[in-house]
Amino acid sequence: MPSTSLFSTEKIVEAHERIKPFIHRTPVLSSTAINAIAGCQLLFKCENFQKIGAFKMRGATNAVLQLTEAQKKNGVVTHSSGNHAQALAKAAQSAGIKAYIVMPETAPKVKVAAVKLYGGQVTFCKPTLQARETTAQKIIDEKGATFIHPYDNAEVILGQSSSAKELFEDYPDIDVFVCPVGGGGLLSGSILARDYFSPNTIIFAAEPEGANDAYQSFQAKKLIPQTNPNTIADGLLTSLGELNFPIILNGVKNVLTCYDTEIVAAMRLIWERMKIIIEPSCAVPLAVILKNKELFANKKVGLILTGGNVDLEKLPF
Amino acid sequence: MPSTSLFSTEKIVEAHERIKPFIHRTPVLSSTAINAIAGCQLLFKCENFQKIGAFKMRGATNAVLQLTEAQKKNGVVTHSSGNHAQALAKAAQSAGIKAYIVMPETAPKVKVAAVKLYGGQVTFCKPTLQARETTAQKIIDEKGATFIHPYDNAEVILGQSSSAKELFEDYPDIDVFVCPVGGGGLLSGSILARDYFSPNTIIFAAEPEGANDAYQSFQAKKLIPQTNPNTIADGLLTSLGELNFPIILNGVKNVLTCYDTEIVAAMRLIWERMKIIIEPSCAVPLAVILKNKELFANKKVGLILTGGNVDLEKLPF
């Protein structure tokens, strides 16, 4: 169990109930063909079918709904490579408040367009963490907006926990759960859901070799920031959060990594066999499963397909 | 009601029951965003999630299961631009019989690979109807195999009727049904399902301008063969079948056509908004709906997404 009092069974349940009117309970799909290739039973929780096309809708919605009336008046601000940006813009729009979104100028076009569609006010910056943070700080200072971090935020983590919670409710006997890790919002939320609702499930984190700060941090047992990430998995470029890391360190069995070629092969397998659209970041769990089949042999394995917002003009096939 | 005694309520029900163990009952999806764009309530019957990735599994399975024991010994043969080929190969494999598949040398790689995966014996030919037919005839003469036509076959039509039947069972109050038309197998089957199970539903056929033989035949009230088709909708290139045409002539309200640019735009809308993979041929119904919004305003509209077998290296985006 995590030691911090920020989290509890009650808080997880309350967050899920709070956001339910604003999210889809996403379906769980499976593929006989991919099971045969992997040698285990795979249960894909389809957050690519979530509102805004990604699980980030859950955390952003919970964070916005927990704002005070005074905070709501000045709106919210964040920096995000994409899905959290859309999620916060839509959650803010639903709540009738302003959303200021700082996006790297390299963000996929489809994600920028979606943020604007949801009424978000976009400010572009250089694609570095420092540029994102200083640009966001300027908006906080000028507008008095509340900063909603994409993952290093307790209310966001509580919101993200609802996806794994739903999966554990639908399938109470999952042996292993595999979760991609970027900043660690979904992973730390999923660990909380496991701790309280499916304690016998083992969790592995899945990470691209080209952004393996979680792997390094897990091995060193201290937070090592990500520098110069280089991977196709554009949702997993950031460093682990301060709030997320201790939960992850105590909660996962291991961090498994894979190369971009393996990510693209797993992505293609899901596209061709399941006929659903997923982002490269989503394919990382399947890639590490196919790379480490012995860890999963004949097990019931849950994994979250985190999002489906790809730029169709820049596919890796 | 169609005049031919080849079809009846009982035969449709029996065909559906016969194939049920071998097919998926496919889900019906909807999209708030696309409904808003179209100005009506769209119900997408997802045959892209069907076994082999297309509705053709239904008709091929019914045809194979209706063979005599004597016929089964010599196997089956067909010519197909793709999905019927995969379907017949897989249906034959399940029944433990041989499948000889004549494919145009221009068929998508992913479809050829799938036919071989299901144990089909592929013979390539020039991409003309004449070349297909003479090559298939040669195999009939040499092997004694039974020819299973992709659409001009009563058992195939009965099998295809099960998709619309399922949709009408799930949604008994569909105002309008829009169906793509190539050879007319799915369309004639859907008309039979409508006649017997949802008689108040109006049916429109949807066809690419570049292969508009159904439009021309419907206007002339006589079967006009397709010559030199030119469209991205590679599942809709063939001429209407002899058995299919009278059912279609009596059963549809009209044949609506659209251009390839409109097909690609509709396809992209489904990919981006619904996060599911569909073939260009599938997008023709949505394309004609978006082109003729006044016909569908505020109606409950059913449409079949016929398949998801696209060559990911040759996307039109």
Interface residues (C-beta under 8 A of the other chain):
Chain A: N48 F49 G53 V110 R268 W271 E272 K275 I276 I277 I278 G308 L312 E313 L315 F317
Chain B: N48 F49 G53 V110 R268 W271 E272 K275 I276 I277 I278 G308 L312 E313 L315 F317
